[in-house]
Amino acid sequence: MRAPAHPRQDDRLIALASYEILDTDREAEFDEVVDLTARICDAPISVVNLIDAGRQWFKAETGLGVRETPLDSSLCSHAILEHDFVEIEDTLADPRMADNPLCLGDRGLRFYAGALLRSDQGLPIGTLCVLDYRPRRLTDLQRDTMRILAGQVMARLDLRRALAHADMLRKEVDHRVKNSLTSLASLARIQGRVSVQAETREAMQTMENRIRAVSMLHEQLYRTDAGSRVDLGSYVANLCGYLDSIRPANVTLSHDAVPIRVSSQEAAAVGTLVNEFVSNALKHAFPNNRPGHVSVRVTVAADGRVGIFCADDGIGMQRQPAAKPGLGMQVAEAICTQLGCDLSVAPNASGGVTASLSFRPEGAGDAQDAERPPERQAGAA
């Protein structure tokens, strides 16, 4: 017969939904639990079973071959009405299951044991269970092991939920920071427009560009599911898109950036460097409406090192050897110290300047780097 609803059915279903686990793909850590449980209990079937409103859904199973079944034939829906562990030595001898079609016939399920999966509020959301085609009993060791493994399943579910909650909070923070920075950038732009002094207008434009570079990073963090890692290629492309919108008509700007995930700190450093170089080139490399071009490239070497190349074909470096480096160069040098690399600024043979650096991202060589094509270089076919 079908099991009655749990006394706190609505609360139980809310607790189950809070884990956002239903209808997700199979995962090795849960598959390993049911495989181990089946081996320890010498059972042909083991399942991580979650009891939904009208179905039982299996996060992991071995020996069953399906992902869900109706509650009408569910054995576990009876188990969640009991204590922490349920063992039915012979299902046909139990009035709750004697007429269950899954228990009848030569291949009927004659044995059931389940350790309850309880939420942090103590509500049962499912079971870790084993089934067999013959009546039998578990040993004390097998029962204790099932309880421990059920606890491990819940620990994994609790961790997933906590990480999802933390990620939601992180995204909310990034979203609010991005909005605040956008407001600051707009104020800087307005202040620059109303100022009568050219130096003030230039300073406000520089401030706006720097703020927008950081704002765009927080926007990308808000939109990503990769935690504190971002796609540097996408971020640089977005940043160059903004800089392209404010360039003078006599200068063109291009970018070519391969996808590579880096930490948010590394992305912020690279974004600041790109912003400083491009902004400086747009202001000083092409005087008197001289036509020219600025390019930004992000490459990834076979060993995982990321290369940043910013070039222009302007008038080149005009600073005297004895002059102190400007604020932009000081910022660039500080960034290279942060990334643990050296900045190279050299004249081009055909005119202009190229600034370049390379660094090894945190976690280079880990699984996250598998997203980039091997030995992919910006501009390659």
Kinemage of the C-alpha trace (Angstrom):
@kinemage 1
@onewidth
@group {chain A} dominant
@subgroup {mainchain}
@vectorlist {calphas} color= white
{ca met a 1} P 0.000 0.000 0.000
{ca arg a 2} L 1.039 3.603 -0.522
{ca ala a 3} L 2.558 5.298 2.504
{ca pro a 4} L 0.658 8.196 4.073
{ca ala a 5} L 2.166 11.670 3.846
{ca his a 6} L 4.698 12.646 6.481
{ca pro a 7} L 3.133 14.594 9.401
{ca arg a 8} L 5.251 17.609 8.419
{ca gln a 9} L 5.050 17.019 4.694
{ca asp a 10} L 5.080 20.682 3.644
{ca asp a 11} L 8.078 21.490 5.851
{ca arg a 12} L 9.818 18.335 4.661
{ca leu a 13} L 9.379 19.259 0.994
{ca ile a 14} L 10.635 22.792 1.655
{ca ala a 15} L 13.718 21.319 3.327
{ca leu a 16} L 14.294 19.000 0.358
{ca ala a 17} L 13.908 21.848 -2.150
{ca ser a 18} L 16.427 23.967 -0.237
{ca tyr a 19} L 19.203 21.606 -1.305
{ca glu a 20} L 18.466 22.205 -5.029
{ca ile a 21} L 19.590 18.646 -5.720
{ca leu a 22} L 16.569 17.185 -7.534
{ca asp a 23} L 17.063 16.402 -11.235
{ca thr a 24} L 20.785 17.168 -11.146
{ca asp a 25} L 23.300 15.038 -13.024
{ca arg a 26} L 24.992 12.030 -11.518
{ca glu a 27} L 28.092 12.846 -9.483
{ca ala a 28} L 30.995 10.571 -8.650
{ca glu a 29} L 30.990 11.282 -4.919
{ca phe a 30} L 27.401 10.048 -4.553
{ca asp a 31} L 27.882 7.135 -6.958
{ca glu a 32} L 30.854 6.020 -4.870
{ca val a 33} L 28.689 5.989 -1.737
{ca val a 34} L 26.085 3.630 -3.213
{ca asp a 35} L 28.773 1.397 -4.738
{ca leu a 36} L 30.506 1.131 -1.365
{ca thr a 37} L 27.226 0.563 0.471
{ca ala a 38} L 26.235 -2.250 -1.889
{ca arg a 39} L 29.614 -3.942 -1.457
{ca ile a 40} L 29.660 -3.652 2.319
{ca cys a 41} L 26.099 -4.929 2.639
{ca asp a 42} L 26.555 -7.568 -0.082
{ca ala a 43} L 23.403 -6.237 -1.761
{ca pro a 44} L 22.627 -6.064 -5.492
{ca ile a 45} L 20.914 -2.664 -5.184
{ca ser a 46} L 21.831 0.509 -3.326
{ca val a 47} L 20.240 3.939 -3.735
{ca val a 48} L 20.478 7.519 -2.490
{ca asn a 49} L 16.744 8.115 -2.603
{ca leu a 50} L 15.042 11.503 -2.179
{ca ile a 51} L 11.280 11.530 -1.558
{ca asp a 52} L 9.610 14.308 -3.534
{ca ala a 53} L 5.901 15.227 -3.631
{ca gly a 54} L 4.783 12.601 -6.147
{ca arg a 55} L 7.896 10.591 -6.869
{ca gln a 56} L 11.069 9.179 -5.422
{ca trp a 57} L 14.149 10.459 -7.227
{ca phe a 58} L 17.555 8.790 -7.093
{ca lys a 59} L 20.623 10.990 -6.829
{ca ala a 60} L 22.712 7.832 -7.116
{ca glu a 61} L 21.878 4.190 -7.673
{ca thr a 62} L 23.540 0.915 -8.479
{ca gly a 63} L 21.677 -2.165 -9.654
{ca leu a 64} L 18.407 -0.356 -10.348
{ca gly a 65} L 18.905 1.300 -13.741
{ca val a 66} L 16.377 4.146 -13.372
{ca arg a 67} L 16.509 7.663 -11.875
{ca glu a 68} L 12.986 7.888 -10.436
{ca thr a 69} L 9.790 5.924 -9.770
{ca pro a 70} L 6.268 6.865 -8.584
{ca leu a 71} L 5.542 7.011 -4.858
{ca asp a 72} L 2.798 4.390 -5.255
{ca ser a 73} L 5.450 1.659 -5.334
{ca ser a 74} L 7.994 3.349 -3.056
{ca leu a 75} L 9.441 1.405 -0.143
{ca cys a 76} L 11.421 4.390 1.120
{ca ser a 77} L 8.275 6.516 1.518
{ca his a 78} L 7.382 4.171 4.382
{ca ala a 79} L 10.877 4.392 5.831
{ca ile a 80} L 10.822 8.182 6.270
{ca leu a 81} L 7.890 7.752 8.677
{ca glu a 82} L 10.074 5.677 10.990
{ca his a 83} L 13.190 6.244 13.067
{ca asp a 84} L 16.728 6.767 11.779
{ca phe a 85} L 17.145 3.201 10.509
{ca val a 86} L 14.595 0.828 9.028
{ca glu a 87} L 15.220 -2.832 8.255
{ca ile a 88} L 12.570 -5.126 6.790
{ca glu a 89} L 13.885 -8.683 6.698
{ca asp a 90} L 11.039 -9.977 4.496
{ca thr a 91} L 8.901 -7.472 2.629
{ca leu a 92} L 6.126 -10.006 1.991
{ca ala a 93} L 5.763 -10.464 5.741
{ca asp a 94} L 5.274 -6.727 6.247
{ca pro a 95} L 1.670 -5.556 5.666
{ca arg a 96} L 2.909 -2.205 4.313
{ca met a 97} L 4.712 -3.907 1.428
{ca ala a 98} L 3.111 -7.295 0.979
{ca asp a 99} L 0.968 -6.054 -1.922
{ca asn a 100} L 3.648 -3.870 -3.504
{ca pro a 101} L 4.183 -5.018 -7.120
{ca leu a 102} L 7.933 -4.453 -6.723
{ca cys a 103} L 7.972 -7.119 -4.014
{ca leu a 104} L 5.972 -9.779 -5.845
{ca gly a 105} L 7.120 -12.474 -8.242
{ca asp a 106} L 10.359 -14.384 -8.675
{ca arg a 107} L 12.387 -11.165 -8.976
{ca gly a 108} L 10.507 -9.303 -6.287
{ca leu a 109} L 12.379 -7.186 -3.757
{ca arg a 110} L 12.264 -9.233 -0.562
{ca phe a 111} L 14.647 -7.253 1.661
{ca tyr a 112} L 14.926 -3.562 2.465
{ca ala a 113} L 17.166 -1.531 4.769
{ca gly a 114} L 17.412 2.251 4.842
{ca ala a 115} L 19.318 4.849 6.839
{ca leu a 116} L 17.379 8.098 6.874
{ca leu a 117} L 18.751 11.292 5.378
{ca arg a 118} L 17.727 14.126 7.698
{ca ser a 119} L 18.018 17.855 7.113
{ca asp a 120} L 19.623 20.148 9.669
{ca gln a 121} L 16.090 20.651 11.031
{ca gly a 122} L 15.707 16.921 11.606
{ca leu a 123} L 13.271 16.417 8.745
{ca pro a 124} L 13.635 13.242 6.649
{ca ile a 125} L 14.233 13.990 2.980
{ca gly a 126} L 15.108 10.470 1.841
{ca thr a 127} L 17.238 7.433 2.573
{ca leu a 128} L 20.445 5.656 1.763
{ca cys a 129} L 19.060 2.179 1.226
{ca val a 130} L 19.953 -1.314 0.078
{ca leu a 131} L 17.607 -3.914 -1.418
{ca asp a 132} L 17.886 -7.611 -2.128
{ca tyr a 133} L 15.880 -10.293 -3.889
{ca arg a 134} L 15.954 -12.618 -0.876
{ca pro a 135} L 14.910 -12.250 2.749
{ca arg a 136} L 17.907 -11.611 5.009
{ca arg a 137} L 19.385 -9.567 7.866
{ca leu a 138} L 22.224 -7.079 8.104
{ca thr a 139} L 25.012 -7.354 10.618
{ca asp a 140} L 25.559 -4.692 13.259
{ca leu a 141} L 28.644 -3.534 11.361
{ca gln a 142} L 26.657 -3.155 8.140
{ca arg a 143} L 23.947 -1.133 9.905
{ca asp a 144} L 26.490 1.149 11.570
{ca thr a 145} L 28.310 1.637 8.269
{ca met a 146} L 25.087 2.599 6.504
{ca arg a 147} L 24.339 5.182 9.206
{ca ile a 148} L 27.824 6.657 8.808
{ca leu a 149} L 27.558 6.775 5.013
{ca ala a 150} L 24.106 8.370 5.237
{ca gly a 151} L 25.694 11.035 7.422
{ca gln a 152} L 28.332 11.557 4.760
{ca val a 153} L 25.637 12.004 2.106
{ca met a 154} L 23.962 14.677 4.224
{ca ala a 155} L 27.307 16.354 4.906
{ca arg a 156} L 27.861 16.634 1.151
{ca leu a 157} L 24.358 18.001 0.606
{ca asp a 158} L 24.785 20.524 3.431
{ca leu a 159} L 28.125 21.631 1.983
{ca arg a 160} L 26.632 22.073 -1.497
{ca arg a 161} L 23.860 24.226 -0.076
{ca ala a 162} L 26.271 26.315 2.010
{ca leu a 163} L 28.531 26.916 -0.992
{ca ala a 164} L 25.553 27.888 -3.150
{ca his a 165} L 24.411 30.335 -0.462
{ca ala a 166} L 27.906 31.808 -0.179
{ca asp a 167} L 28.094 32.174 -3.954
{ca met a 168} L 24.739 33.959 -3.986
{ca leu a 169} L 25.984 36.394 -1.324
{ca arg a 170} L 29.220 36.944 -3.258
{ca lys a 171} L 27.289 37.744 -6.411
{ca glu a 172} L 25.085 40.176 -4.512
{ca val a 173} L 28.157 41.947 -3.119
{ca asp a 174} L 29.774 42.125 -6.570
{ca his a 175} L 26.531 43.456 -8.035
{ca arg a 176} L 26.253 46.196 -5.417
{ca val a 177} L 29.920 47.141 -5.692
{ca lys a 178} L 29.575 47.319 -9.480
{ca asn a 179} L 26.550 49.612 -9.163
{ca ser a 180} L 28.337 51.857 -6.665
{ca leu a 181} L 31.424 52.098 -8.876
{ca thr a 182} L 29.272 52.868 -11.907
{ca ser a 183} L 27.727 55.748 -9.977
{ca leu a 184} L 31.176 57.041 -9.018
{ca ala a 185} L 32.348 56.812 -12.629
{ca ser a 186} L 29.297 58.774 -13.753
{ca leu a 187} L 30.009 61.472 -11.172
{ca ala a 188} L 33.610 61.703 -12.399
{ca arg a 189} L 32.384 62.047 -15.989
{ca ile a 190} L 29.923 64.798 -15.040
{ca gln a 191} L 32.589 66.640 -13.053
{ca gly a 192} L 34.959 66.443 -15.999
{ca arg a 193} L 32.383 67.824 -18.409
{ca val a 194} L 31.588 70.889 -16.286
{ca ser a 195} L 35.215 71.686 -15.474
{ca val a 196} L 36.794 74.610 -17.324
{ca gln a 197} L 40.385 73.461 -16.769
{ca ala a 198} L 41.861 70.957 -19.200
{ca glu a 199} L 43.987 69.326 -16.488
{ca thr a 200} L 40.909 68.723 -14.344
{ca arg a 201} L 38.985 67.241 -17.271
{ca glu a 202} L 41.894 64.927 -18.033
{ca ala a 203} L 42.176 63.879 -14.392
{ca met a 204} L 38.435 63.159 -14.210
{ca gln a 205} L 38.622 61.075 -17.412
{ca thr a 206} L 41.526 59.101 -15.970
{ca met a 207} L 39.608 58.542 -12.752
{ca glu a 208} L 36.503 57.443 -14.634
{ca asn a 209} L 38.460 54.950 -16.730
{ca arg a 210} L 40.095 53.412 -13.661
{ca ile a 211} L 36.800 53.129 -11.819
{ca arg a 212} L 35.049 51.581 -14.821
{ca ala a 213} L 37.832 49.012 -15.218
{ca val a 214} L 37.199 47.796 -11.663
{ca ser a 215} L 33.417 48.065 -12.089
{ca met a 216} L 33.523 45.826 -15.165
{ca leu a 217} L 35.486 43.218 -13.229
{ca his a 218} L 32.837 43.127 -10.492
{ca glu a 219} L 30.147 42.833 -13.150
{ca gln a 220} L 31.909 39.810 -14.620
{ca leu a 221} L 32.320 38.293 -11.150
{ca tyr a 222} L 28.612 38.840 -10.553
{ca arg a 223} L 27.719 37.023 -13.767
{ca thr a 224} L 30.104 34.097 -13.390
{ca asp a 225} L 29.576 30.784 -11.604
{ca ala a 226} L 33.292 30.258 -11.131
{ca gly a 227} L 33.568 31.898 -7.727
{ca ser a 228} L 36.532 34.231 -7.506
{ca arg a 229} L 37.917 33.232 -10.931
{ca val a 230} L 37.052 35.043 -14.138
{ca asp a 231} L 37.707 34.607 -17.830
{ca leu a 232} L 40.521 37.091 -18.423
{ca gly a 233} L 39.980 37.085 -22.185
{ca ser a 234} L 36.325 38.065 -21.827
{ca tyr a 235} L 37.137 40.715 -19.220
{ca val a 236} L 39.851 42.319 -21.369
{ca ala a 237} L 37.519 42.252 -24.383
{ca asn a 238} L 34.797 44.055 -22.411
{ca leu a 239} L 37.294 46.590 -21.073
{ca cys a 240} L 38.644 47.288 -24.559
{ca gly a 241} L 35.080 47.666 -25.785
{ca tyr a 242} L 34.557 50.462 -23.266
{ca leu a 243} L 37.881 52.140 -24.118
{ca asp a 244} L 37.012 51.891 -27.809
{ca ser a 245} L 33.813 53.842 -27.123
{ca ile a 246} L 35.758 56.838 -25.743
{ca arg a 247} L 38.732 56.876 -28.142
{ca pro a 248} L 39.303 59.866 -30.418
{ca ala a 249} L 38.224 59.479 -34.031
{ca asn a 250} L 41.809 59.518 -35.344
{ca val a 251} L 42.802 56.376 -33.397
{ca thr a 252} L 41.556 52.803 -33.742
{ca leu a 253} L 41.683 50.142 -31.047
{ca ser a 254} L 41.744 46.364 -31.470
{ca his a 255} L 41.984 43.453 -29.072
{ca asp a 256} L 42.645 39.726 -29.347
{ca ala a 257} L 42.350 37.769 -26.121
{ca val a 258} L 42.174 34.011 -25.643
{ca pro a 259} L 39.981 32.555 -22.866
{ca ile a 260} L 41.828 31.727 -19.652
{ca arg a 261} L 40.512 31.702 -16.099
{ca val a 262} L 42.540 33.651 -13.552
{ca ser a 263} L 41.912 34.887 -10.028
{ca ser a 264} L 39.961 38.098 -9.545
{ca gln a 265} L 43.122 39.730 -8.150
{ca glu a 266} L 45.083 38.829 -11.277
{ca ala a 267} L 42.264 40.028 -13.525
{ca ala a 268} L 42.104 43.334 -11.629
{ca ala a 269} L 45.854 43.805 -12.044
{ca val a 270} L 45.769 43.073 -15.781
{ca gly a 271} L 42.703 45.264 -16.270
{ca thr a 272} L 44.407 48.171 -14.544
{ca leu a 273} L 47.525 47.719 -16.686
{ca val a 274} L 45.537 47.589 -19.937
{ca asn a 275} L 43.514 50.623 -18.906
{ca glu a 276} L 46.643 52.619 -18.016
{ca phe a 277} L 48.450 51.810 -21.258
{ca val a 278} L 45.506 52.353 -23.593
{ca ser a 279} L 44.382 55.532 -21.838
{ca asn a 280} L 47.919 56.905 -21.923
{ca ala a 281} L 48.317 56.029 -25.606
{ca leu a 282} L 45.017 57.668 -26.528
{ca lys a 283} L 46.044 60.854 -24.732
{ca his a 284} L 49.703 61.234 -25.663
{ca ala a 285} L 50.786 58.939 -28.517
{ca phe a 286} L 48.859 60.644 -31.312
{ca pro a 287} L 49.154 64.446 -31.006
{ca asn a 288} L 47.633 66.899 -33.467
{ca asn a 289} L 45.043 64.361 -34.665
{ca arg a 290} L 47.752 62.039 -35.921
{ca pro a 291} L 46.100 58.795 -37.115
{ca gly a 292} L 47.163 55.632 -35.386
{ca his a 293} L 46.295 52.302 -33.866
{ca val a 294} L 46.427 50.715 -30.396
{ca ser a 295} L 46.270 46.943 -29.923
{ca val a 296} L 45.862 44.691 -26.896
{ca arg a 297} L 46.632 40.971 -26.951
{ca val a 298} L 46.271 38.263 -24.319
{ca thr a 299} L 48.063 34.998 -25.100
{ca val a 300} L 48.536 31.695 -23.304
{ca ala a 301} L 51.754 29.728 -23.770
{ca ala a 302} L 52.015 25.951 -23.730
{ca asp a 303} L 53.375 26.081 -20.172
{ca gly a 304} L 50.321 28.017 -18.975
{ca arg a 305} L 51.942 31.441 -18.715
{ca val a 306} L 49.712 34.350 -19.683
{ca gly a 307} L 51.182 37.078 -21.884
{ca ile a 308} L 49.871 40.650 -22.046
{ca phe a 309} L 50.937 42.831 -24.991
{ca cys a 310} L 49.816 46.448 -25.379
{ca ala a 311} L 51.172 48.268 -28.450
{ca asp a 312} L 50.688 51.539 -30.303
{ca asp a 313} L 52.191 53.050 -33.461
{ca gly a 314} L 52.339 56.588 -32.114
{ca ile a 315} L 55.215 58.991 -31.586
{ca gly a 316} L 57.003 56.708 -29.147
{ca met a 317} L 58.570 57.406 -25.765
{ca gln a 318} L 59.334 61.097 -25.306
{ca arg a 319} L 60.338 61.130 -21.637
{ca gln a 320} L 63.885 62.246 -20.879
{ca pro a 321} L 66.134 59.672 -19.177
{ca ala a 322} L 66.452 61.756 -16.006
{ca ala a 323} L 62.722 62.359 -15.654
{ca lys a 324} L 60.761 60.590 -12.956
{ca pro a 325} L 58.284 57.953 -14.106
{ca gly a 326} L 54.698 59.161 -14.290
{ca leu a 327} L 51.857 57.831 -12.181
{ca gly a 328} L 50.795 55.416 -14.923
{ca met a 329} L 54.249 53.820 -15.032
{ca gln a 330} L 54.351 53.632 -11.240
{ca val a 331} L 50.981 51.872 -11.264
{ca ala a 332} L 52.203 49.443 -13.957
{ca glu a 333} L 55.359 48.626 -12.003
{ca ala a 334} L 53.314 48.032 -8.842
{ca ile a 335} L 51.066 45.667 -10.797
{ca cys a 336} L 54.046 43.682 -12.047
{ca thr a 337} L 55.308 43.373 -8.482
{ca gln a 338} L 51.883 42.024 -7.508
{ca leu a 339} L 51.948 39.493 -10.362
{ca gly a 340} L 55.574 38.547 -9.723
{ca cys a 341} L 56.832 39.522 -13.166
{ca asp a 342} L 58.763 42.248 -14.967
{ca leu a 343} L 57.308 44.885 -17.259
{ca ser a 344} L 59.011 45.453 -20.588
{ca val a 345} L 58.412 48.777 -22.361
{ca ala a 346} L 60.269 48.972 -25.658
{ca pro a 347} L 60.078 51.037 -28.856
{ca asn a 348} L 58.745 49.365 -31.982
{ca ala a 349} L 60.917 49.276 -35.089
{ca ser a 350} L 58.161 50.953 -37.110
{ca gly a 351} L 57.332 53.505 -34.426
{ca gly a 352} L 55.382 53.525 -31.226
{ca val a 353} L 55.780 51.464 -28.070
{ca thr a 354} L 54.963 47.946 -26.866
{ca ala a 355} L 54.470 47.148 -23.186
{ca ser a 356} L 54.528 43.457 -22.341
{ca leu a 357} L 54.623 41.089 -19.404
{ca ser a 358} L 53.930 37.440 -18.705
{ca phe a 359} L 52.884 35.682 -15.516
{ca arg a 360} L 51.830 32.265 -14.327
{ca pro a 361} L 48.247 32.365 -13.005
{ca glu a 362} L 47.386 30.906 -9.640
{ca gly a 363} L 46.475 27.262 -10.151
{ca ala a 364} L 48.017 27.098 -13.638
{ca gly a 365} L 47.953 23.482 -14.784
{ca asp a 366} L 44.864 22.645 -12.701
{ca ala a 367} L 41.610 21.378 -14.170
{ca gln a 368} L 40.363 24.924 -14.681
{ca asp a 369} L 42.999 25.449 -17.369
{ca ala a 370} L 41.468 22.653 -19.415
{ca glu a 371} L 38.989 25.240 -20.687
{ca arg a 372} L 41.649 26.899 -22.838
{ca pro a 373} L 42.896 25.247 -26.044
{ca pro a 374} L 46.436 23.872 -25.618
{ca glu a 375} L 49.193 26.151 -26.919
{ca arg a 376} L 46.526 28.609 -28.091
{ca gln a 377} L 47.871 32.042 -29.011
{ca ala a 378} L 45.856 35.178 -29.646
{ca gly a 379} L 45.384 35.660 -33.358
{ca ala a 380} L 46.140 32.021 -34.229
{ca ala a 381} L 43.914 30.278 -36.737
